[in-house]
Amino acid sequence: MTVHSTSPQFKDNARRALAAPELQSALAKVKRGFIDKRAAAAARLPEFEALRDSARDIKDHTLAHLDLYLERYEEKVTASGGSVHYARNAEEAREIILSICREAGASTVTKGKSMIAEEIGLNSHLEAAGIRPVETDLGEYIIQLRNEMPSHIIAPSVHVTAAQIEADFRRVHKGLDPRRDLSEPVKLLGEARTMLREQFLAADVGVTGANFLVAETGTSIIVTNEGNGDLTQILPKTHIVLASIEKLVPTLEDVAQILRVLARSATGQDMSVYTTLSTGPRRVGDLDGPAAYHVVLLDNGRSAMLGTKFQDMLRCIRCGACMNHCPVYQAVGGHAYGWVYPGPMGAVLTPTLIGVDKAGHLPNASTFCGRCESVCPVRIPLPKMMRHWREREFERHLTPATIRSGTKLWGFFARRPMLYRLATRLGMGALGLAGRARGRFRWLPLARSWTKHRDFPVPQGDTFQARWQRERGRRAA
């Protein structure tokens, strides 16, 4: 059982997204809710850029010694009374979790927000085994009711309007008064809280993700703005932490540094409302907490990224800043990317996990404006890695023949600067002469994808190279 991907249909997905009025209205919330707040939060912290450097260095150090920190983390979890399980792939992770649930006699499992659970298709696997999973993060709860994937890694339902949520609540919450008022967000929130409270109390097992795993103490840490994560960990008799191996950090002090850039980059907050640390099961004298504590560590292709051109992607702390600032994501939303991880980080990670043959369109869905790298709290060079994927796609002949031929033709001229300058000069002159009357072209051979949506302006003046040479000469003089 695998998570279905529509990444190969990215172009068709994007066209539908651009033509969906409700989605376009919902996506307007991204700028209002994330971009401006992140800029303000960063400006309030003078050492923000230095902390980004520190966060990058901490993650690089951890990845360079990941085997040692994994061993240390396992030792600490075991010493605290918990158990660590290693899963090489999604299938093993699902089976480990199902086995734990069966051992606990679980019929209901509450879940905190976890992208790894989405990656392995956990919900459908539990449902097939007769166990009911209940998403307790508000955004995840909404998309579970809609039978959808998240469209954003920190705001799963950012693509949904308030009117759509009201309609879904009325459709699913059939036992409530049909005349009730759901016209305000606070009323929607109150209804969701009421419905979920029963699930928290009924759950036999709670599953959470982890923003960080601390090798020094064997601690798992979740960062949330809702209390659902705490209730998911504390109330059930069994707590399962599901995380990928790169979530390791050496010490609590390291976590403290990274937390200072995480919330600011994600939601524009100085700190999230809840930062919850869990270390093992309930101890003697504890008033609450689970009787059993399990950590499932997923590889699923990540160890194969170590030592490659894509290792830097493992620094990602899942803040979502790259997609918040990406003009492509802002235009088409997360579902167009066709799998679990959208935006620039998804354009790098998805081909790694499911193959460039299935996700080769995603690295091409970029303007290379560099905004994603400029806001990444751990300075991941996302545009560079997307270029690497484009190179792999080209080398494997996965790109259309017309694109390969055009690229080879351009490469021929690019390796011969004098011929390139001559060709561009002649080309600009010919286009300028042909389009002089109208000032623009409504159609051009080899440029149909452009002129299909907009006119092509007639070139004016010198070529860029000629202007560059002239400007350099002026400055030198």
N, C-alpha and C positions, 0 to 999 in steps of 0.2 A: 504494500500500500504506500503510495507516494503522493505528495502534494502536486496537483495538476498545475502545469505551467502553460500560460498562453503567451510567453515571451516571444516565440517565433512569429506571432501575429501582432507585434508591437505597432506596426504602421496602421493596421486596421483598428486596433484598440485606440490609438491616438486620434484617428479621424472621428471615431464615435464620441470620444471625450470632448473634442473641440466643438462638436455639434450638439452637446447636451446642456441646455440652459441651466437646469438645476445644479449640475456639477460645476459649471462655470461660476455660478453665484456662490456656491459653497467655497470654492477655491480662493475667492477674494478674501476669505478670513485668514489665509496664510500670511499675507503681508501685515494685516492689522494685528494679528495675534502673535507673530513671531519675530519678524525682521526688525521692526522699529524697537521692540522691547529688548532684543539682544544687543542692538547698538547702544542703547541707553545703559544697560547693565554693564557692558564692557567699559564704557566711558567712565562709569563711577568707580572703577577699580584701576588705579594707576599701574599696578603690577600685572595686569591681565595678560599682556604679551609675554612677559617673563614666565608666568604660570603655564602658558601654552608650551613654551620651550621645555619646562620642567615635566609637564605631563607627557610630552613626546618622548623625552629621555627615559622616564620611568617605564613606559610601555616598551621601548626598544630594549632596555636592559632585561625586562622580564622575558621577552620573546627570545633573547639570546641565551637565556638560562631556563627556558620553560620546563624542561624535564626535571630539573632540580626543584623548582618551585611547586610543580605538581606533586612530587614525592613528599615535600614538606607539608603541603596542604592536606594530603591524605593522612599523614601521620597525626596532624592536629585534629582533624575531624574524628578520626578513630579514637583518639585519646579522650575526646569530649563525649563519646558514646554514640557517635553517628557512624554511617557507612558511606563509602564512596564507590560508585559503580562507573566503569569506563565503557563508553559506547563508541565503536568505530564508525557507525553510520546511523542513519535515521531508523532503520528497521530494528537494530539492536536497542536503541534508546526507547523506542515504543514498547518493545517486549519487556525491558527491564521495569519500566513504569507500570505496565499492566500486571506484571508479576507481583510488584509491591502492593498494588491496589487489591489484587485478589487475596494476598496474604492478610491484608487488613480487613477483608470482607466488605469492601467498599461498594456501595450502590450509587453514591453521589460524590463527585469530586469538584471542589471549588478551585478556581484557577486565578492567580494574579496575571497581569499582563506579561507575556513572554513571547518574544519573536522566535525563540528556539522551538517552542511548542508549535508555532505556526510552521516552522521549517520542516519539522518531522511529521506534520499531520496528526498530532496527538488526539485531538477531539474526535475525529472520525474513527480512529482506531479504538478509543475507549467506547464509543457508541456501538461499534460493531460487536464489542464484547459484552454489551448489556450494562455498561456503566455510564451514568449521565454526567458529562462535564458541564460546569456552569461558569461562564466568564463573569468575573466580579468587578473588573475595571469598567467604568461606565462606557467608555468608547468601545471596548471589546464586547461588552454586553449588548450594545446596540447592534454591532455588526453580526453578532451571533444570531440575534433575532432576525436579521436580514439575510442570513446565510451567505455572508460575504467575507472576503479577506480584508485585513487592514489596508488602508490606503496611505498610511503614514506610520512610522515606527514609534512615535510618541503620542500621536493624536489619531488613533485608528479610524475614527469616524469623521474626520475633518471634511470628507466629501459629502456628508449628509446634512440636509437642512433641518431646521427645527420642525417644520411642517411634516417632513417625512418621518421624523422620530415620533411625533404625536400619532401619526397614522399607524406606525408599527406597534406602539404601546397599546393603542385601542384594539388592534388586531389580535395581539398575543395575551394581554392582561384581561381576559374575558370575564373574570369573576368580579371586576370592579364596576362601579356605577358608570354606565355609558354616558351620563350627563355631566360627569366630572369635568372641571376646567383644567385643560392642559395647555393653555395659551402662553404661559411664561416658562422660561427655562428652569426656574426654581421649582415649579410644580412638576416638571418632567423629572428633575433630579430627585425630588421627594418620593415620587412613585417608584422610581428605580431602586431607591434605598429601601423602601418598604418591601418590595418583591425580593430583593437580594438578602435581606436580613434572615428570612426563613431558610435560605439556602446555606448561609454560613453556619447556622445552628444544626442543620441536618447533615452536613458533609462529614464523611468518614476520613477523607484524605484531602489535603490542600497542596496544590502545586504552584510554586512561584518560579520566576526566573531569577536572575542575579545580575546586577550591574557590575559588581565586583566580588571576587573571591580572594580572601586574604591569607596568604601562605603562613604568615607569622602566627596567626591565631586559629586558623580553620574556620573563619567567619564568612558567612555569605551576607551581602548587603544589597538591599533594594531601595531604590529612590523613587518615590511616588508623590502625588498630590492628593491622593485619596487614602482613606483608612482601610480600604479593602485588602491591601497587601498584608497588613498586620493581622486582620481577622482571619485571612486565609492561612497564615502560619500558626496562629495561636490556638484557634478553636478545634480543628480536627485532631484526631489522635495520632495521625501520621503526617509529617511534612516532607514533601519532596522538592528539592531544589534542582532545577533543570538549567544547565548553563553550558556554554561552549568553552573549550579549553583556554582560549585567549583572554578570558575574563580574570585570570590570575593577576594579582599585584603582590609585591613582596610584603609590605607592612601597612599598618593602619595609618601611619604618617603619610605614606604615599597616597593612600585613598583620600586623606584630608586635602592634599594638594589638588588632586584631580577633581574632587567635588567642587572646588571653587571655580572651575571652568565649565563643568558639566551643565548645571542648571542655568547659568548665564547664557550658554550657547544654545540650550534647548528651548527654554521658555522665557528667558529674560529675567528670571528670578535670581536673587543672590544665593538662595538655597531652596531646594524643594521643601514642601510642607513636611514630608516624612522622609527620614533617612533611617532605615531599620536594619539593625545588626542581629543576626541569628548565629549562635554557636552551639550546635548540638541539640539534643532533646532536653526535655524538662529535667531539671536536677532536683535532688532532695531539698525541700524547702521552697521551691518555686511555686507560685500561686497558679500559674497557667503555663501553657506550652504543650507541644506534642510529646507523646510517649516514645515515638520513633522518628528518627531524622535521617533522611537519605539524600545524597547528592549524586546526580547523574551528570557525568561530564561527557559532552559530545565532541567528537573530532569532526567527522563528516567532511573530510577534505582539507581541514585547516592545517594539519601538520605538514601536508604536501606543499603548502604555501611558504613554509619556512625556508629561508635561503633562496627564494626566487624573487623575481621583479615585483611580485604581488604581496610580499611579506608586510609591507607598510600598511596594507588594508587591515591587518590583524590588530593594529593600534586602535581601531574604531571603538568609541565608547557609546555609540548609539544615541547621540544627542539629536539627530535629525536636522542640524543646522545646514548641511549641504543641500538637502532637498528644499528646505524653506527658502533658500536664496537662489535656487536653480530656475532659470526662466522656462526651461522645458517642463519641469515638474509643475510649476505654477500654471502652465497652460493645459496640461493633460491629466494631472493628478497621479495617484499611485497605482491605480488598477491597470492603467495602460501598460505598465512595465511587466505585468503578467505573472508575477510570482511574489514571494514574501517581501523582498527588499526592493523598494523603489528609489528613484532619484539617482544622483551620482554615485552614492555608495553602493546601491544596487547594481548600477551599470558595471561596477568592478567586481563585486562579490558574487553576483548571480552567475556570470559565465564560469567563475571558479568552481562553484558548487554543482551546477547542473550541466555545464559544458558550453563552450562558445558556439557550437553548432546549434544549440537551442536558444541561446541568448545573445547571439552576435549583433542583433539590432541595437541592443541597449547601449553599448559604448559609442555607437554612432549617434545616439540621441543626445548630443551635447553641442553647444556652441563654442566650447573651450574658452568661455569668458573668464574662467578662473575664479569665479565667486565662491565655488564650493571649497577650494583649497584655502582661500583667503579667510574663511570663517571657521574652518575646522579647528576644534580646540586642541587636537593632537597633531595638527599640521600634516595630514595625509595628502600626498601629491596625487590627488584623484585624476586630474587631466592627463598626467603622464602615464598613469596605469591604464586609462581608457585608450590612449594611443597604443600602448603595448597590445591591448586586446584587438585593436583594429589591425595591427601588424599580423597578429596570429590569424585573424580571420582572413586576411589577404593571402597569407602564406598557404593556408589550407584550401584556397579557392572557394571559400564560402560566400564571398561577395559576388554580386552579379557580374557577368562577363563584361558588360558595358563599363562598369566602374573600374574593373581591373584594367581594361584596355585604356580608358582615359587616364588612369593613374600612371600606367607605364609610359604613355605618351608625354604626360607632364614630366615624369622622371627623365625621359630622354632629353628634353629641352633644359631641365633644371641642371643637369650635369654638363651642359654646354652654355655657359653664361652669355657669350657673345651672340649665339644663335637665339637664346631666350629673349635677350633684349631686342634683337631685330624682329622676332616674331610678335612680341607684345606691342612694339611700336607700329608694325604694319597692321596688326589686328585692331588696335585702338583707332588708327587712321581710317580703316575700312568701316568700322562700326560708326564712327563719328560722321563720315560722309553719308552712309546709308540712312542714318537716323536724324539727319540735320533738320529735316522738315518738321517732324513731330516732336523731337526731343526725347522720345522714349520708344521702346519696342514692346509691342503686345505679344509678340511671338519671336522666338529665336531657335534655330536648330541647336541641339545639344543642351538647351536650357529650358526645356519644357516644364520641368518640375518647378522652376522659378516663375516663369511667365504664366503658368496655370493659375497662380494666386495673386500675382502683382506684375506691374510693368517693370521692364528692365531699363534703367536710365542710360541715355547715350553717353559714352565716355567723353570727358572734356579735358583739355589741357594735356600735359605730358604724362608719361607713365610714372608709376611710383619710383622706380629705380632712377629715372632721370631727375626727378625732383629731389630724391635723396642725395644723389651725387652733387647737385647744384647747392643744396643746403649745406652739405659737408664742406664744399669749397668756400662758401660764404663765411662759415664759422672759422675755418682755418685761416682765412684772410684777416 
